Amino acid sequence: MAGDLETWWRELPPVTKFLFAGSFSLTLAANFGLVNPMLLLLDMNSIYKRFEIWRLVTAFLFQGSLGFAFLMNLMFLVQYGGSVENQTFGGVTADYLTFILFCSALLLVPGFFVPLPILGTGLILSIIYYWARKNPNVPMTFMFGLRFQSMYFPWVLIGFRILLGGFPLSEICGALVGHLYFFLVDVYPATNGGRRILFTPQFLKDLFPPTRVAAAAAGGAGINWGRGHRL
């Protein structure tokens, strides 16, 4: 068992590993009283007036209260984040980190002005949305045997949140940000002679030079809840 966990951890790509470790440790620390959770939320006044700039990072890592949603977010992060990093971006850390930074920067806009103090769920929806657009025809099964193609997965999650009585504003923002990235990187170049307007910064390429062209398959075929499995 320990060997399996060690292998699983070692095979996680670096950005996904950081996001998972940060989300897991910060959320547990805040819920067990080791860290004041109010210091982890996105708060404009605290950032500008008290220079608590760490909030720009912790708002994406702190997942709020422990529970089912927390576990689902971690599972989605590992499965779909790992798949996008390893397969869609070919294991090139600089390119995937650019995607994460792009989505995070745009999510800060509604985070500040709505406001949305916790942005981790929105970032995970951005990842899932981009995975779904790059893998649109994967058969999926959700609760109660609901079957659909993977292109609809982000909207199924948003609808599920509504059915649970919540208002999925963070998830909707994440899907919109993911769509904007998809348009700029995949749609716009394909319809404009290959011209790109979004690039990986050179300093990221220098910091994280590619060490592999392609990574081992990381799954990403979706979550099959199976018949009789209840959420």
N, C-alpha and C positions, 0 to 999 in steps of 0.2 A: 504493500500500500504506500509506504513512504517512498519507495523507488518510483512508483507510478506518479505520485505528486511531484517529485523532483523532476522527472522527465517532462511532465506537463508544463511545469513552470519554466524549465530551461528552453522549451520549444516555443513559448510565447514570444511574438515579435516585440521589439523594445518599446515602441510607443504604447502599444496595448498593455504591455506589462506595467509600464509606469502609471497609466490611467487606472488599471485595475488595483495595483498596490496602493496608490494614493486614495482612491475611492474607498477601498476596504478599510484601510487603517484610519483615515480621518473620520469616517462615519462611525466606526466602532469607538474611537477615542472620544468623540463628542457625545455619543449616547451613553457611555460609561463614566462620564464626568471627568475625563482626563484633559479635555480641551473644552473651552467655552464655545458652544456652537454659534453663539452670536458673533464671534470673531471670524467665522468662516463664511458668513453670508456676504452677498454683494450689496454694498451700501455706499452710495456716492459720497455722502458727507464724510464718512470715515476715511475714504480713499483720498479725497481732496484736502480735507481739513487736518486729518491726523496722519496722513501719508501711510495708511495701512494697505499698501499695494499688494500684499499677499492675497487679499480678497479677490483679485482678478484671476487668481489660479484656484483658490480653494472653493470658489463658487461653482466650479465645474467638477470638483472632486467630492465635496460633501453631498451626500445623497438624502439627507434628512433623517427621518426616523427609521429604525430597524423594522423590518417586516417583509411582506411578500414583494412589494414594489422594489425594495432594495435588492433582494435576491435576483429578481428578474432583470434589473438594470445591469447587475454584474454579469449575469449569464449572457445577456445580449451584447455587452461590451466585449467579452472574451470571444464569443462565437462570431459575431458580425464584424467587430473591430479587427479581430485577428484575420478574418477572411479578406477584408478590404486591404489591410496592410500587406498581407502575404501574397495574395493573388491579384487583386486589382492593381496594386502599386508595385507588384513584383518584389516585395521585400525591400524596397528602396526607402529607407527611413526618412530621408529629407523630403521626398515627395509626399509621403503620408503625413508627416509633421506639418507640411505646408497646408494640406487639406484641413487638419485639425485646427491650426492657428487661424485659417481663413474663417471656418465655421464659428470658432470661439469669438473672434473679433466681431463678427456680425451679430452674434447672439448677445453681446454686451449692450447693443443698442436697445432692444426691448428690455434687457435686464435692468438698465438704468432708468428708462422712461416709463415702463409699465407700472411698477417695477416687478422684476422676477429675481428674488434673492438667491434662488438655487437654479443653476443652469445645467447641471449634469444630465438631466433627462433630455433636455433639448439637444445637447451635443450627441447623445446616444441615438436620438431620432435622426439627426443629420447623417450619422454613420449608416444607420439602417436604411434610410431613404436612398443614399448613394449606392449601397449594396443592391437594393431592390431594382434600381434603374440599370445597373450593370449586369444583373442576373434576373431578368424580368419574367422568365418562364419556368422557374423552379416550382413544382407542385408543393403546396404546403397544407397542413391541417392544423386548425386551431381548436379552441374549445368546442365541445359538443359535436365534433365531427365536421365543423365548417371547413370546406375545401375552397382553395383559391390559388391563383398564381402569385408568385412572390412580388410582382409589381404593385400589388394592392396591400402588402404587408404593413407599411407605415400607417395606412388609413384604417386598417383593421385594429391596430394598436390604439389609434386615436379614438375610434368608435368604442373600443373596449373600455377605455378610460371614462368616456361619457356614460356608458352603461353602469359603471361603478359609482356614478354620482359626482364625478369630478369635472372640472373644466380644463381641457388639455391645452392651455395656451402655450406652455413651454414646448409641448410636443409639436404643435402646429408651427411655431416659430422654427423649431429644428428642421421640420420637413421643408419649409420654405427656404431656409438657408442651404440645405442639402440640394434642393432643386436649382438654386442659383449657381452653386458650384458646378453641378452637372451641366447646366446650360453653358457656362463660361468655358468649361474644359472639354466637353464632348459635343454639344450641339453647335455652338458658335463656330468652332474651327471646321467642323464638317460641312457647314453651309457657306463658309467664306474662304474657300481655297486653302484650308489648313492653317490660316493665320490664328495665332493664339494671343490672348490678352492677359492670361494669368500664368505666371511662371514660378518655379521653385527658386527662391533667392539663392544667389551664389554662396552666401555665407553659410546657409544651411547645408549646401552640397559639400562645402569645405569641412564643416563640423561633423557631418555624417556621410562620409564617402560610401558609395554602394559597395557592399561586400559580397552580394550575390545577385544574380539576375532574376532568378525565380526561386520561390520558397516552396516547401512541401505543402500540399493541400491542407487547408485548415478547416475543412468542412464547409460551413456556410450554407448548407442546404435547407436551413430553416429548422424550426422547432416542430416536431411531430408529437403532439400531446397524446395521441393514441386514443382509442375508444375506451371510455370509462374513466379517464384521468380527469379529475376536476381541479381547477385552479383555486 
